[in-house]
Amino acid sequence: MPNNIPPVTASDPASAFQRLLTVLDTLRTQCPWDKKQTMETLRHLTIEETYELSDAILEGDLDEVKKELGDVMMHLVFYARIASETNDFTIIDVLNSVCDKLISRHPHIYGDVEVQDEHDVKRNWEQLKLKEGNKSVLSGVPAGLPSLVKASRIQEKARGVGFDWDNKEQVWEKVEEELQEFKDEYNVADGAEIDIEKAESEFGDLLFSLINYARFININPENALEKTNKKFIKRFQYLESKAKENGKALNDMTLAEMDIYWNEAKSLK
């Protein structure tokens, strides 16, 4: 006989969440795969699910966003279920903890603090974190973040305590300065040896300043770069398909020949 299956639908958030908890509890005790999982084995799967959610958001596929949100939520519940088995914490502890944190860090909503805009909110958030025991404003930036995302988070957190440029023109001047320093380091005379380590350092400074400028004009650099990645893939795959249709191999074509198909791809929506 099959196990008692929770109702197919739930009429309110609490019931829907309880259904997820019930399903996961059943899987954890009865499914061979689920029984073997640990926080460590789930970790890379959670990262994968998060990237899949990110892709769905960038594609604007809301049906897929809904599915991926469910996958991520299932993982969060799974971690709490594992922790409850060793009496470390439960899903109730997790939910109460985040609610307590949100209430504490929004004194302009749950207290008498006044703010003018979202910048004041971020500034208060970082100051409250320091009062809670964080040794540095930047200590909340995970070491394992991809470098592009990490640079954005570092800059946002520094801004939260007032360490920032006054306007975007100043930031662009910094971009131009870093670009010139990179050119000076890399564009040495023909035949001269390039100091790769110094050039790499200057290139890193240039990227950091560009990310900073993107922040000032409200562009998410991670989203911008990923959209360009997707655009390049789509155009390159068009180039490949057209070459194949015409019986040609890319490595036998000249760049001028490939550019014909590339420009066709650019003209397509």
N, C-alpha and C positions, 0 to 999 in steps of 0.2 A: 504494500500500500504506500502511496506517496505521502510525504510529510504534509502536515497541515500548512497549506499555503496562505499567507496573509492576504487580505482583500486586495483585489486587483487595483482598485482605486481608493484614494483617501480624499476626504472632503475638506481637510484643513492641514496647515503646515505641520502641526504637532503630530497628527495621525500619520502623515506621510513620512515624517522623520522616524517615528516609532516603527513603521513598517520596514524601513531600511535597517534599523537596529535589529529587528527580529530576524530578517533574512540573513544578515551578516552573522548573527549569533548561531543560526542554524548551520550555515556554511562552515563556520569555524569549528564546530563540533562534529560535523558529519562528512565534509568534503575532504578527500585526501590531500588535494593541493592546498586548500585554504588552511588546513591544520598544520602544514609544514612552514607556513610563512612566518618571518620575523620582521622587525622594523628594518633591518639591514637588507633583506631580500626584496622588500617592497620599495625601498628607497629609489632605485633606478627606474622602477616602473612608474612611480609617482612623478618623477622628473619627465618621463616620456609623456605621461598623460597631460602634464602641464603645458608642454610644448604643443601637443595636439590641440589643446584648448586655445592656445595662442594663435595657431594657424587658422582655426575656425573663426576666431574673432577678426583676424586680418582679412579673411576671405568674405566676411560679412554673412556667413552661413549660420543663421540663428538656430536652425534645427540641429546642426552639428554642435553649436555652442551648448545647447541644452543637454545633448548627450554627453559631451565632454565634462560639463559641470557635474553631471551625475557620477561620472567615473572618478573625478577628483574628490567629490564628497564621500564616495564609498571608501576611498583610500584613507581619508581623514578619520572616518569612523573605525576603520580597520586598525589603525595605529592605537586609537583609544581602547579598542577591544583587547588588543595584545597587552597594553599596559595594565588593564584591569586584572588580567590573569596573574600578575605579580604584585598586585595591590599597590602599584605606583600611582596611578590616577585612573579616573573613569571619564566617559564622555560628558558626564555632568560636571566634573571638575573643569574640563576643557571649556565648556560653554560658559560656566560661571566666571572662569578666569578672564576670558576675552570680554565678557560683558563688564566686569569690574574695571578692566583696563580702559575700555572705551568710555565709561562713565568718568573715570578719574582724569583721562586726558582730554575731555571736552568740558572744562569748567565754564565755558561760555554758553553751554547748553544746560548743564546740570549744576551750575554754580552761579556766582555773581561776577565772573570775569567778562569784560567787554572786548570785542574784537571788531576790527574794521573790514577785514577781508580774509581770503584764504591764506595769505602770507603770515598774518598774525596767528592764524590757527597752527600753521606748521611751526612757527617760532615757539609758540607755547608748548607744542608737542615735544620738541627737542629739549626744551628747558625742563619739562616735567620728567623726561627720561633720565636726565642727569640727576635730578633730585631723588629719583628712585634707585640710584646706585650705579648707573652707567658711568664708566670712567672717562669715556670720550664720546663726543657727538657721533664720531665715525665708527664706534664699536658695533653699531647695529647693522653695518654693511657686511653681509656674509662674504667670507673670503673666497668661497667657491663660485661666486657669481661670474658669468661671462664678463670679460673686461669692458665691453661697451656699456653694458647695463650697470656695472659697478661704477664706472666713471660718472654716469648720470646720477646714481644714488649718492655718491660722494659729494657732488656739486650741490644737489638738492639739500643735503643735510647741512653742509657748510652755510648755505644760504639761510637755513632755518635759524641760525644764530647771528645773522647779520654779516657774515663774511662773503661779500659778493660785490660785483661791479655795480655802478650806478645806472648804466644804460647800455644798450646793445652796441652803440657806436664804439664804446671802449672795448667791448669784447671783440668786435671785428678788427679793431686795431691790433689786438693781441693775436688774432688769427693770422693777420698779415705779417706780424713780427715773427711768429713761429714758422710760417711758411718760408720767409726769407732765411731764417737760421737753418732750416732744413736744406734749402737750396745751397746755402754757403757750405754746408757740411758735406753734401752729397755731390754737388756739381764741381768736382775738382778737375784739374787739367787732365787731358787724355794721357793715359799711361801712369798717372799717379795712383798710389794705393789709397783706397777708400777705407776709412775707419768705420766699419760696419756698426760697431757698438755705439759710437757717437751718433751716426746717422740714424740708427734705430731709436736712440733716446730722443733726438730732435723730432723724428716722425711721431713718436708717442706724444710729445708735447703738442704737436700740430693737431693730432686727433683729439686730444683732450680739450684743446681750445675750440675746435669745431663743435664738439659735443656741448660745450658751454654755450656757444652761440645759438645752437639749436634750442637749448633750454630757454634762452631769452626770447626767442620768437615762437615759443610754444610748439616746437616740433619734437616729437619723440624720436630720438636718433635710432633706437632699436627698430621701431616700426618702419621708419623711413628706409633703413638699410634692408630690412627684410622684404619690403615691397619692391625695392630695386632688384633684390635677388630673384624674386618670383618673376618679375618682368623680364630679367635677363634669361632665365630658364625658359620661359614661354617663347621668347624670340629665337633663342638658340635651337630649341626643339623644332620650331617652324623651319629654320634654316636647314636642319638635318633632314626633315621630311621632304622639303622641296628638292634638296640635292638628291635624295634617294629616288624620288619620282623621275628625275632626269638622268638616272643611272650614273651619278657622280659620287665619289667619295670625298669627304671634306679635306683629307690630307693630300689629295691630288689637285685641289682647287686653289686658285690664287686668292689673295685677300680681296681683290677687286671683284672677283666672281662671287665670293661669299657676301660681300657688301650689298650686292643686288638683292639677294634674298633677305638679308638683314633689314634693309630699308623697306622691303615689302612688309615684313613683320611689324616694323614700327608704324606703318600706316594702318594696320588693323587695330580694331578696338579690343 
